């Protein structure tokens, strides 16, 4: 019986110490990055796949590209946002720099596509978009 109580005590102590350990992970948050331009073909073909080249602003050396958030607003309307992660508790230096990234887009509808690339917000906090239309031939 003493051994069982000792074993339970050791397990409980181990779990207690583990739950109090300090998290040494990196603190970060996600942010939208300003898109300056996008390159799309003049037209699409139904069923084809295309690489879309996007230029965006990296504001400092604490911000890293994470990917794209592409939201389908309607059958052929897409809102595109570049997502970055910002490392917190660092000294962020360096000038803004323009970077490039690509995503693959597959044409599934025979209607003109409208891409709305996020460029920031106006003085009222409303989103500003660079809008590009690509017909499907």
Rosetta blueprint (number, residue, H / E / L):
1 X L
2 X H
3 X H
4 X H
5 X H
6 X H
7 X H
8 X H
9 X H
10 X H
11 X H
12 X H
13 X H
14 X H
15 X H
16 X H
17 X H
18 X H
19 X H
20 X L
21 X L
22 X L
23 X L
24 X L
25 X L
26 X L
27 X L
28 X E
29 X E
30 X E
31 X E
32 X E
33 X E
34 X L
35 X E
36 X E
37 X E
38 X E
39 X E
40 X L
41 X L
42 X L
43 X E
44 X E
45 X L
46 X L
47 X L
48 X L
49 X E
50 X E
51 X E
52 X E
53 X E
54 X E
55 X E
56 X E
57 X E
58 X E
59 X L
60 X L
61 X L
62 X L
63 X E
64 X E
65 X E
66 X E
67 X E
68 X E
69 X E
70 X E
71 X E
72 X E
73 X E
74 X E
75 X L
76 X L
77 X E
78 X E
79 X E
80 X E
81 X E
82 X E
83 X E
84 X E
85 X E
86 X E
87 X E
88 X L
89 X L
90 X L
91 X L
92 X L
93 X L
94 X L
95 X L
96 X L
97 X E
98 X E
99 X E
100 X E
101 X E
102 X E
103 X E
104 X E
105 X E
106 X E
107 X L
108 X L
109 X L
110 X L
111 X L
112 X L
113 X E
114 X E
115 X E
116 X E
117 X E
118 X E
119 X E
120 X E
121 X E
122 X L
123 X L
124 X L
125 X L
126 X L
127 X E
128 X E
129 X E
130 X E
131 X E
132 X E
133 X E
134 X E
135 X E
136 X E
137 X L
